[in-house]
Amino acid sequence: MTKSTTTLRPGVVTGDDLHVLIASCKEGNYALPAVNVISSHTINATLEAAAKAKSDVIVQMSNSGAQFVAGLGLQNALKGKILGAVAAAQHVHLLAEHYGVCVILHTDHANRKLVPWVDGMIDEGEKWFEKTGKPLFSSHMLDLSEDDLESNLSECSRVLKRLSAIDMSLEIELGMTGGEEDGVGADIDPDGDDSHLYTNPDDVLVAYETLSPLGKFSIAASFGNVHGVYKPGNVTLKPEILANSQAKVRETHNTGPNPLDLAFHGGSGSAKEKITEAIGYGVFKMNIDTDTQFAFATAIGTYVEENPRAFRYQLDPDDGTPYKKVYDPRKWLRKSEESFRGRLCQAFEDLGAVGKSIAG
C-alpha cells in the first residue's frame, strides 16, 4: 500500500484534520498506536519513536496517568486529574511539531464516576478554544459500557454536543474491554460467561444512528480484547464482530465500506494476525500500555543490576569512587526512554504504520 498523498502540518491534529488522518489510516490499511503516557519522559519517548518510524501517533492519558503528571502531592484528586491532563496536553502542543509528525491527543477510559473528569477537561478545553480558536485535545473517551445502552448513549450524546461545539471528537465503548486499567474494566473468568466482552452489532447500529447527527465519534467495539497480557487460552479475539458491525451500518444506511471509525483496546500481547485482521475491518487505533510499561521498567532494572553499588553508595566504600554520574536520573531514565521507544517502534511495525506519516 502506497503512502497517502494527503499532507497535514506536523503537530497536534484536531477538527477536520483529525478525520483526514483517520481516513488516511483506513484507506491505507494501517493503524496508529495509542500510547498511554504518564510523564514528560513517556511523552518524549513516544514522539521520538514516531519520528524514528516516520509515523503519526496517538498520545493519550488515563485519569491516573493525568493525575501523575500533575503530581500525587496535590490533595484534590479530581483537580489533579484535570490539571495533569491539561499540562501534558500543553507539553505535547509545544513539542509535537518539532518531531515532524502528526499527533492525535486523546484521553482514555472514563467510566461513570469519571464523568466529572471529562467535564472538567472540556471546561478547560472551552477556555483554550476561546483563546486560540482550536481545541486543546483532539478527542476524549467515555467508557460507559457498564451501563445499559440507553444510559450509555444518553450521556455520550450530552458530552458529544459539548465536544462538537469546540471541534472535538468523542470515543465511546460498546461491550466491555476485559481486564483492568486504572480502575476501569471487567474481570476475566476463563470459565465464566464472557458475553460482555463481545459487542452486539445491533447496538453499534443504534449508536451510529443516535450519535451521527450530533458530531464526530469513534467506537471501541469489544471483540474479546483485554487490558494487560494473559496466558494463552484466556483471551479469544473475534475480529469478525467488527466486520459484522461495519456491515450492519453499511447495509442499513447505504454507506461506503467501513463507515465506522473503530478503536482496538487492550492491544498489548495480541497476535499479529488478529491485529492485521482488525485493521482490515476499519480499526485506525490500537491502545498500547502494558508492553510499553514493561519496556520502561525492565531498562531500569537492568541498569540497576549492572551498577548495584551506585544505588547503595554515593562514594564507593572501598576506594572512594564517586558514583554521581552513574546514579544521575538522566542516565537511567534515558535508558528507559530508549527501551520504551524500541517497543513502540515494534508496534508501528505491527500496525503497518512505518513510513506512513502524512505530516508534510
C-alpha positions, 0 to 999 in steps of 0.5 A, a space after each residue: 500500500 502506497 503512502 497517502 498523498 494527503 499532507 497535514 502540518 506536523 503537530 497536534 491534529 484536531 477538527 477536520 484534520 483529525 478525520 483526514 488522518 483517520 481516513 488516511 489510516 483506513 484507506 491505507 490499511 494501517 493503524 496508529 498506536 495509542 500510547 498511554 503516557 504518564 510523564 514528560 519522559 513517556 511523552 518524549 519517548 513516544 514522539 521520538 519513536 514516531 519520528 524514528 518510524 516516520 509515523 503519526 501517533 496517538 498520545 493519550 492519558 488515563 485519569 491516573 496517568 493525568 493525575 501523575 503528571 500533575 503530581 500525587 502531592 496535590 490533595 484534590 484528586 479530581 483537580 489533579 486529574 484535570 490539571 495533569 491532563 491539561 499540562 501534558 496536553 500543553 507539553 505535547 502542543 509545544 513539542 509535537 511539531 518539532 518531531 515532524 509528525 502528526 499527533 492525535 491527543 486523546 484521553 482514555 477510559 472514563 467510566 461513570 464516576 469519571 464523568 466529572 473528569 471529562 467535564 472538567 477537561 472540556 471546561 478547560 478545553 472551552 477556555 483554550 478554544 476561546 483563546 486560540 480558536 482550536 481545541 486543546 485535545 483532539 478527542 476524549 473517551 467515555 467508557 460507559 459500557 457498564 451501563 445499559 445502552 440507553 444510559 450509555 448513549 444518553 450521556 455520550 450524546 450530552 458530552 458529544 454536543 459539548 465536544 462538537 461545539 469546540 471541534 472535538 471528537 468523542 470515543 465511546 465503548 460498546 461491550 466491555 474491554 476485559 481486564 483492568 486499567 486504572 480502575 476501569 474494566 471487567 474481570 476475566 473468568 476463563 470459565 465464566 460467561 464472557 458475553 460482555 466482552 463481545 459487542 452486539 452489532 445491533 447496538 453499534 447500529 443504534 449508536 451510529 444512528 443516535 450519535 451521527 447527527 450530533 458530531 464526530 465519534 469513534 467506537 471501541 467495539 469489544 471483540 474479546 480484547 483485554 487490558 494487560 497480557 494473559 496466558 494463552 487460552 484466556 483471551 479469544 479475539 473475534 475480529 469478525 464482530 467488527 466486520 459484522 458491525 461495519 456491515 450492519 451500518 453499511 447495509 442499513 444506511 447505504 454507506 461506503 465500506 467501513 463507515 465506522 471509525 473503530 478503536 482496538 483496546 487492550 492491544 498489548 500481547 495480541 497476535 499479529 494476525 488478529 491485529 492485521 485482521 482488525 485493521 482490515 475491518 476499519 480499526 485506525 487505533 490500537 491502545 498500547 500500555 502494558 508492553 510499553 510499561 514493561 519496556 520502561 521498567 525492565 531498562 531500569 532494572 537492568 541498569 540497576 543490576 549492572 551498577 548495584 553499588 551506585 544505588 547503595 553508595 554515593 562514594 564507593 566504600 572501598 576506594 572512594 569512587 564517586 558514583 554521581 554520574 552513574 546514579 544521575 536520573 538522566 542516565 537511567 531514565 534515558 535508558 528507559 526512554 530508549 527501551 520504551 521507544 524500541 517497543 513502540 517502534 515494534 508496534 508501528 511495525 505491527 500496525 503497518 504504520 512505518 513510513 506512513 506519516 502524512 505530516 508534510 
